[in-house]
Amino acid sequence: MPRSYRRDTVERCALGAGMAQEALERAKSDQKSLEYFSMIDFAVDCYSEVAASRIYPDHPILRNWAINGYMLAWREHFLKDQEEEDFTEVF
């Protein structure tokens, strides 16, 4: 994989993660929004896809990379505690 492609991929994921952080900060100001944002279906369909489509309306591949980064950041925030619990249950 060419180095420039890897760099672009990382940048797109980072952009998506930044969009997720901004959405999280906005959602924190309203409990109902935070409840919706915390559900993965809403996070994908109503938040990440909309945000990525605004930035990359004519570039589906770039849009998908941004969505991936967005959802990675979402997962880190909302599933971190759950994954730690699952890990400790195994041991």
C-alpha positions in Angstrom: 0.0 0.0 0.0 1.5 3.4 -1.0 2.5 5.6 1.9 0.4 8.5 0.6 -2.7 6.2 0.6 -2.1 5.2 4.2 -1.6 8.8 5.2 -4.9 9.8 3.4 -6.7 7.0 5.1 -5.5 8.0 8.5 -6.5 11.6 7.8 -10.0 10.6 6.8 -10.4 8.4 9.9 -9.1 11.3 12.1 -11.6 13.7 10.4 -14.4 11.3 11.2 -13.2 10.9 14.8 -13.2 14.7 15.1 -16.7 14.9 13.8 -17.8 12.3 16.4 -16.2 14.3 19.2 -18.0 17.5 18.1 -21.3 15.6 17.9 -20.7 14.2 21.4 -20.1 17.6 22.8 -23.3 19.0 21.3 -25.3 15.9 22.5 -24.0 16.3 26.0 -26.0 19.6 26.3 -29.3 17.8 25.8 -30.1 14.5 27.6 -32.5 13.3 24.9 -29.9 13.9 22.2 -27.3 12.1 24.2 -29.7 9.1 24.6 -30.1 8.9 20.9 -26.4 9.4 20.2 -25.5 6.6 22.5 -27.5 4.1 20.4 -25.4 2.6 17.6 -28.1 2.6 15.0 -28.8 6.3 15.5 -25.1 7.1 15.7 -24.6 5.5 12.2 -27.7 6.5 10.4 -28.5 9.9 11.9 -25.1 11.2 12.9 -22.1 9.8 11.2 -23.6 9.3 7.7 -25.1 12.8 7.7 -21.9 14.4 8.9 -19.7 12.6 6.4 -22.2 13.3 3.6 -21.9 17.0 4.2 -18.1 16.9 3.9 -17.9 14.4 1.0 -21.2 14.6 -0.8 -19.7 13.3 -4.1 -17.1 10.9 -2.8 -18.6 7.7 -1.3 -15.2 6.1 -0.6 -14.0 9.1 1.4 -17.3 9.4 3.1 -17.0 5.7 4.2 -13.6 6.3 5.6 -14.9 9.3 7.6 -17.8 7.2 8.9 -15.4 4.5 10.0 -13.3 7.0 11.9 -16.5 8.5 13.4 -17.7 5.1 14.6 -14.3 4.1 16.0 -14.5 7.2 18.2 -18.1 6.5 19.1 -17.2 3.0 20.1 -14.2 4.2 22.2 -16.5 6.5 24.1 -19.7 4.4 24.5 -18.4 0.8 24.6 -15.2 1.3 26.5 -16.7 0.3 29.8 -18.6 -2.6 28.4 -15.5 -4.0 26.6 -13.5 -3.8 29.8 -16.2 -5.7 31.7 -16.3 -8.4 29.0 -12.5 -8.7 29.1 -12.5 -9.1 32.9 -15.2 -11.7 32.7 -13.1 -13.9 30.5 -10.3 -14.0 33.1 
